[in-house]
Amino acid sequence: PMAHPDWVFSVRFSPNGNQLLTGCRDWSARLWNWRTGELAVTPFGHNAQVFAAEFLDQGQSLVKLSQDYRLRHWSTSTGRALTPSLRLYTLNCLSMALAHHRSRAVISGTYGLSMIDLSSLRSDIDIAAQLRIRAELASSRAIKAGGLMNLTTEDWLSKWRRLESLPQ
């Protein structure tokens, strides 16, 4: 048996079938070696009850959904968060289902559903670069080694196109 300190809300097999991922009322998700019943990784802590957890990237990472309306993305090998949490606006997040290609999730709540593009949780997105471009577009100024320089219309459009090409 894989003992948990409190209720288990969700359980999923890893894509290769070797591990189980559980979401628990004690504010944790756990990754288990189901054959031995031992924890494979230290529990993935949260700030509220974990209602659902799902594997991504062929089991290299996972997302977990909690009562605090947040979705978090973690590495299954290191047990560390890969990205900041994503604040959801579904009331009372209760469950999550992933599309077959695992790029979108549907979150259920007491009064409806929300569709989430999971690419916003990918660790390869350079958030600092996105923020810099957004600041430059908003101010119409570029940050250069010598200080700030006004953007020409061509520069502004080029930065806008660059921002639009980045994964969001």
N, C-alpha and C positions, 0 to 999 in steps of 0.2 A: 504493500500500500504506500501511496505517496501522501503522507499526512500534511495537512494544512492547518494553520492556527485558527482559521475562520472559514466562512462559506466560500465555495469556489463557484464563480459566476460563469466562467467560460473555460473551454479546453480545446486545443487544436493540435493536430499532428504536424510536425515539420514536413516540408516538401519531400525529404528523403525518407520519412517515416521513422527516423531514429529517436526523435525527441518529442516531448509534449510541452506545450506552452499553456499555462493556466493564469487566469485573472481572478484575484481574490478580494474578499471584503476587507482584508487587513491592510489594504493600500499597497499591495505588491502584485507583480506578475512574476511567475517563476518558470524557468526552463529546466526540464527534467530529462534524464536518461530513463525512458520508461521501462527498459528491460531490467535495470538494476534498482529503480526506484530512488535514485540519488539525484540531487540537484546538479545540473551541468554548469550553471553559472549562479553567482550570488543573486538573490532576488532583485528585480528591477523596481526600486522604490517609487512611490508616487505621493501626492498630497491628498489623496482621496481614494475611495474604493475603486478598484479596477474592474469595470463591467465587461470589458472585451479586450482581447489581444489577438493579433494576427501576424503571421510571418510575411516578410517582403524579401525581395532580392534572393530568391531560391534559398531562403532560410538564413541569409547573412545578417538580416536585421529584422526588427519587429516594430509594430506600432501598438500602442495600448491606449484605450479610451477609459476615461475615469469620470467619476461623479462631479468633479470640479470643472466639467465642460472643456477638458483639454485632451489633445491627442499628442502623444510623445513618440519619438522615433529613437530606437536604441540599437546598438550593435549586439548581436547574439554572442560574438566571440569575446568581447571585452567587457560587456555589461555596462558600457558607458553611453550616455546620451549622445546622439549624432547631431541633433539640431535643437534649437529652442522649441518649446512646446507651441502648439497651434491652438489658439482659443477658438472654440466652437460656439455657435449661437443657436444650437438646438436645445430646447428646454429638457432637462433631466435626461441626459445621454444614457441610453440603456443598452444598446447593442450596435454591432457593426458588421457589415458584410462587404467583402471586397469583390470587385469585378474580376472576371477570370484572368485578365492580364495584369491585375494587381496594381493598376495605376490610379484607380478611383475607389473610394469607399462610400457606402451609404450608412449614415448614422441615424438610428431611430431614437426618438424621444417621446415624451408624453403627448405632444400635440403635433407630431409630424416627422418628416425625414429631412436630412440635409445630405447633399452630395459634396464630397471633398475630393479635390485633385491632390493626390498624394505626392506629386512631383514637387509641391511646395515644401515637403519635408525632406527632400533629398539633401544629403550632406555635400554634394558637389556644387551646390549653388553658392556663389560668392556673394554673400549678403552685403559685405562691406563695399564691394564694387557697385552693387545695385544702389545702395544708399548714396554713394558718392555721385553717381550719375543723376539720381533723382534730385539731389541738392543742387547740382550744377544746372539742371534743367529748370528748376524752380527759381533760381536766382539769376539765370542767364549769364552765369560767370563760371569759368573753369578754374580749377585749382592747379596752379603751375608752380614750378620751383621758385620763381621770383615773386609769387603772390597770386592774387586773383587777376584774371583777364576776362574782359567781356567776350561773350560768345557771339560770333557772327551767325546769321541765319543758317548758313551752311553747316557750321559747327553744331548748332543746336539740333538741326535735323539729323545730323550724323549720330549724335549722342542718343537722340530719341530712337533711331533705328537700332542702335546697339542695345539699348534697354529692352526694346521689343523682342530682340532675338535671344535674350537670356532666358533660361528657364525660370518661370515664376513660381 
